[in-house]
Amino acid sequence: MSVQQLFDSLYTSKLHDSGNEYTEKDYNRFISQISTAYKHGVLDFSCQQIGMSVLTKLTKVLRTAPHIRKFNFYGNNITDHGLHSLFQLLQVNPRITVINIGCNDMSNQGIPSLQDIILKTKITSLQLGIVGQAWHVNNFSTAACADLLLSIHESNRIECLGLSGIQLSVRQGARRISIASYFAGFIAQYPILKSISLADCGFTPQDADIVFMEGLAKNPRLVYIQCSNNILIDPVGTRFCEKIQDITDLRRIQLSYCNLSDEAGKALARSLKNSKLISLDISHNNIATEGFTAILDALKDNIYLTELYASYNNFDDGCSQSLLNLVNENAVLSVLDISRSAIGDPGAFAIARFLAKNESLISLDLSTCKISGEGAIAIAETVAFNKNLMYLNLADNFLTREEGYELISIFKVNEILREINLTSTQIDHFVIQAAFDICKRNKQIQYEQDLQPLKREMIQLSIQRTKMPEARARLYDLKKEFENTTGEIMKTDFSMSEFVRKANKEIDDIKRQISGLESNIIQNQKEMEQMRSDFEKSSHDSVVLYEGTVEKTKILESTIESVTTQISIEGETLSAEQQKFKEEKENLLKEIEENKKQTEEILALLQNEEQLMNYVPPEWYVDTSVFVTEETRSSAEKKKSTTRSRSSKKSNKSKSSTKTKKGTARK
């Protein structure tokens, strides 16, 4: 489905919601409004009387329009019942961050759905109040508004909040119910709030003092403040105007319809010297000549302010010189609205002088300023050669029919003006139509100038068109060359990719090796440190051990000397004992020889019975003094005596037996 078909289906749903019949004018207005905003990422249904039918169609639209970031549903019939559908739509499309649902006849019953939208979607800008024509204003109680503010604080996501026209302070019977203190605390403590609209919220002067001084003045992060239609009578207005310089990020502020006094204007002038405001609206107040002169003098050296709206105040031509100085020295002011003031011809002449050299002013509103034909002609003569001014409003001034024709003859020279307003004067409709035609001509001239580059390009293209056949042939050759080159590039890319892959692999290997070497180096360093510490420790232990060994060696040497001396003494004793043992051994050998001889004799004797009979054994002598102790020697002597006695008895027996044998033999 095309975009146009989607728009047609939306218009059909819109007719169903509003209950109206199709008209060509209504259809064109709807399509123009939707298509213009659609290009900029906005679905603009403001003041189209849409409801549930259109909301249900938006899901299909958003599928084909991912660039949409903003919903403008201002002044429709969504009501409490449609908020739940809107919540579901925002959940499915989290890219939507800005919604305007002001003037949709909502009440406290829709608060839960609004809280879901605030807490569970991605919106950062929420407009619930009035921004233009007001139909079906949202009507929330103060308690419901407090709940909404609490949800916004919990979400910590809403940066822009519009509550204009929603009553935050109401009278019920004899008492007033206000959340001014709570609202002021919310503004001061909410960290990401950048834009706030609180025009016509029902605040009393006491409430305004709390909200403005305890809330707005204590939040330096605010960039835009819309606080029109609040009662800022002195001293509240003066105190707040002095505190504006403390709102360091403030760039735009609207203070219209706030009952600001001349003293408040002077306080505002003091703040403007240290402020970076780029837009200031102080229209519909009570600022007099002194206060406005102070403001103009403060803005003289200001390099930020580009828009100044000061209509419907009480200053007069006493500020003409300050006005001249402002526009002469201020090189950035582009919009100046001082309508509904009494500057008169002196102010007009001052403006005429600065317009001749000014190169920044684009829009100038001097309606209802008590300017006569002389002042208007002076302005027209300088405007005729001004190359920047595009909008000039001289309506409701003292201009006659003849002066109107003179103005037209002067304005004909200018080719920049887009709008000249000469209504509500004595100038007839022919002059007004002529002014309209001049503006139309200038618009056409500008249009033609804008088309000149396109025309030149078109001529160049038509010239190039004659070269198309040759270009086509050349294009054909280029395509072939392109295909061949593309093939070669693909091959080269493939080989290069392989080369790169291998190179990357080698690089990775080298990196791993380097990493391993680094880890080894680190490990070796650690080991060397450990070895160094161990070596130092072992060296210390070795020194201690060496010193102990030296001491032990000395002790051992002395011990060895004493032992050597003892050994030498014992050696001498042993040598003496060995000599004695040798002598005893020789004696024993002698005894053994003797015993051997005796044994041989006994054996020989035993073989001769006759000699045996007559044999007398000798006495045995054994010297045991060398081998036995005293006890052994005594026992040996006892045995020796016993042996002697036994041998004597035996010899006696042998003698007696021998005698017996001899006697027997004799017999």
Buried (B, 14 or more C-beta within 10 A) or exposed (E): EEEEEBBBBBBEBBBBBBEEEEEEEBBEEBBEBBEEBBEEBBBBBBBBBBBBBBBEBBEEBBEEBEEBBBBBBBBBBBBBBBBBBBBBBBBEBEEBBBBBBBBBBBEBEBBBBBBBBBEEBEBBBBBBBBBEEBBBBBEBBBEBBBBBBBBBBEBEBBBBBBBBBBBBBEEEEEEBBBBBEBBBBBBBEBEEBBBBBBBBBBBBBBBBBBBBBBBBBBBEBBBBBBBBBBBBBBBBBBBBBBBBBBBEEBBBBBBBBBBBBBBBBBBBBBBBEEBBBBBBBBBBBBBBBBBBBBBBBBBBEBEEBBBBBBBBBBBBBBBBBBBBBBBBEBEBBBBBBBBBBBBBBBBBBBBBBBBEEBEBBBBBBBBBBBBBBEBBBBBBBBBBEBEEBBBBBBBBBBBBEEBBBBBBEBBBEBBBBBBBBBEEBBBEEEBBEBBBEBBEEBBEEBEEEEEEEEEEEEEEEEEEEEEEEEEEEEEEEEEEEEEEEEEEEEEEEEEEEEEEEEEEEEEEEEEEEEEEEEEEEEEEEEEEEEEEEEEEEEEEEEEEEEEEEEEEEEEEEEEEEEEEEEEEEEEEEEEEEEEEEEEBEEEBEEBEEEEEEBEEEBEEBEEEEEEBBEBEEEEEEEEEEEEEEEEEBEEBEEEBEEEEEEBEEEEEEBEEEBEEEEEEEEE
